[in-house]
Amino acid sequence: MNFSFRPRPLARALAISLLAVLPPAAFGAEAALQAPGADADLAGRLRGASSSVAASGETNVQELLAAALSDYRTLVQVLYDAGHFSPVVNIRLDGREAAAIQPLNPPKTVSRVEITVQPGPRFTFGTAELAPLPQTSDVEIPAGFAPGQPASTGAVREAAIAGVRAWRRSGHAKATVSDQKITANHVQARLDAQLRLAPGPRLRFGQLQVTGQTNVREDAILRIAGFPEGEAFHPDLVSKSATRLRRTGTFSTVVLREAEQPNADGTLDFVARVEELPPRRLTFGAEISSSDGVELSGTWMHRNLFGAAEKLRIEARLSGIGSSNDIDGRIAVRLDRPAALGPDDSIFYLAEAERLDEEHFSATQVLGAIGARRTFSENFYAEAALGVSSTLAKDVFGKRRFKYLSGRVRAEYDGRDSRVDPSNGYFLQGGATPFIGIDGNKSGLQIKGDGRAYYGLGADDRIVLAGRLQMGSVIGPSLNEVSPTLLFFTGGAGSVRGHEFQSLGVPVGTGTAGGRSFLALSGEVRGKVTGKISLVGFYDIGFVDADSIVSGSSARHAGAGIGLRYDVAGIGPIRLDLAYPVDGGTEDGLQFYIGIGQAF
């Protein structure tokens, strides 16, 4: 008996049998949106809002039908917001209007979703009324809500918000829109809108209650907030109280919510809900340059030391690691007590010890001070302090000890759009330190200033022009009668890149002393290459003089170079600068600087 076996025909037959019993392969539905008569911007907004377009490629019929049904309302709302109040929207699933499909009896498959939007004409306002309004208010009603202006639901909504806000800023905390009458005239493509406001009674602030998870005492929270109990209601005062609590750095969440109903005596109570941050924080930092070596810094902070949001901050720094100079060190302890003198006034205590071994002098100094700080706004603060210091210094004039009773007044205004990577705005800082000599030391005054400006160019500020001016002056004692820690040098990452740190001073014999005045100018052009990478070109120049005012005959040096920035979300750009001396007679050659954040 003979047998024969053919493997290939048998395999082919089995494959055909399996294909016969398996369901057909599923291919996702293709979605397309057409908007004849719409401009490119409106068409793009329609596509971006469409759930059907977002679901393109979906195979589940129920999901496709749900997306199509929701698109009727969504697309009409987009058109209303754009001022088209007589649109026609058709959404077809394989040729069937989605609105006519029974959800309980959908088609088995959908291969194509076709959306056709006919926007219709653009409407204008015929009537645009918003009343009543307060006689005086600092709130402007949107200019677009007026007869003859392009109509849109957005313009109506913004007008209503502005009207309510005007009454709230006039003391009527419970102002609302009591009635609205909106009529669309499709023949004339006109929208008539009439909004009626109900201002409600003029109210005063009532009591503030505190809730939430916090170890800060309630009486301290109330004192810090400075809640204006009994004063006429104004939303800015509410924001101010919340800002004061956030400013302590103790709380992760601060929300002030008004009561639903005012009290019978015309007051309105509030509830402050606060959530506390972890009480302790530890941070580290590092910076390296070819001339200054490695600098390491660290900070330990307690946000609520005694239960009243007191902030204790201990800072430590070591610099000059790996450089030709000895290692410098600094440790400082500062305690801030918020609202010690008033809601916007705090008291601070400062103790500091520092060892400096710079290019042209060395010094060991200790100081202690007490001061007060006034915060005028989120951008502007000033502080004044009084303290004593003792410095043992050695420089070109020899080894001496300086003892001072000194005051310090400092103010800062920060109008930048970002602290770590600004592209617009400006920053101003200035200070004056009068010092009175003890044990025969001379008295005088030190003045310092720092100004920075930023201007963005192009889309998304892809190019930023940045400039900085630093200046200082010592008035009173001569060079050999004042501590070198109060005098000025330039050079290094903080003033003139391309030169060693504090390399420029005033020639004295065969050595160099600090100057009684200095001026440093820096300019940068920052350009984005990608979303995270930027290139920078910069030029720095510095002047130092033995007199209290810089002049054309002052000693000077300059440096220029290029830099690379890589942006890291949350901490700012990582910085690499390569700088070369272009003026000043140095032989240092190419210098490099690595750090976090922009140079200024």
Secondary structure as GFF3:
##gff-version 3
##sequence-region A 1 600
A	DSSP	alpha_helix	7	21	.	.	.	ID=ss1
A	DSSP	beta_strand	30	34	.	.	.	ID=ss2
A	DSSP	alpha_helix	40	49	.	.	.	ID=ss3
A	DSSP	alpha_helix	51	54	.	.	.	ID=ss4
A	DSSP	alpha_helix	61	81	.	.	.	ID=ss5
A	DSSP	beta_strand	88	93	.	.	.	ID=ss6
A	DSSP	beta_strand	96	97	.	.	.	ID=ss7
A	DSSP	three_ten_helix	98	100	.	.	.	ID=ss8
A	DSSP	beta_strand	112	118	.	.	.	ID=ss9
A	DSSP	beta_strand	124	131	.	.	.	ID=ss10
A	DSSP	alpha_helix	153	168	.	.	.	ID=ss11
A	DSSP	beta_strand	176	185	.	.	.	ID=ss12
A	DSSP	beta_strand	190	198	.	.	.	ID=ss13
A	DSSP	beta_strand	204	211	.	.	.	ID=ss14
A	DSSP	alpha_helix	218	225	.	.	.	ID=ss15
A	DSSP	alpha_helix	235	247	.	.	.	ID=ss16
A	DSSP	beta_strand	251	258	.	.	.	ID=ss17
A	DSSP	beta_strand	267	276	.	.	.	ID=ss18
A	DSSP	beta_strand	280	289	.	.	.	ID=ss19
A	DSSP	beta_strand	293	302	.	.	.	ID=ss20
A	DSSP	beta_strand	311	321	.	.	.	ID=ss21
A	DSSP	beta_strand	328	342	.	.	.	ID=ss22
A	DSSP	beta_strand	345	357	.	.	.	ID=ss23
A	DSSP	beta_strand	362	375	.	.	.	ID=ss24
A	DSSP	beta_strand	380	395	.	.	.	ID=ss25
A	DSSP	beta_strand	398	414	.	.	.	ID=ss26
A	DSSP	beta_strand	425	438	.	.	.	ID=ss27
A	DSSP	beta_strand	444	457	.	.	.	ID=ss28
A	DSSP	three_ten_helix	459	461	.	.	.	ID=ss29
A	DSSP	beta_strand	463	475	.	.	.	ID=ss30
A	DSSP	three_ten_helix	479	481	.	.	.	ID=ss31
A	DSSP	three_ten_helix	484	486	.	.	.	ID=ss32
A	DSSP	beta_strand	506	508	.	.	.	ID=ss33
A	DSSP	beta_strand	511	513	.	.	.	ID=ss34
A	DSSP	beta_strand	517	528	.	.	.	ID=ss35
A	DSSP	beta_strand	533	545	.	.	.	ID=ss36
A	DSSP	beta_strand	555	568	.	.	.	ID=ss37
A	DSSP	beta_strand	572	583	.	.	.	ID=ss38
A	DSSP	beta_strand	591	596	.	.	.	ID=ss39
###
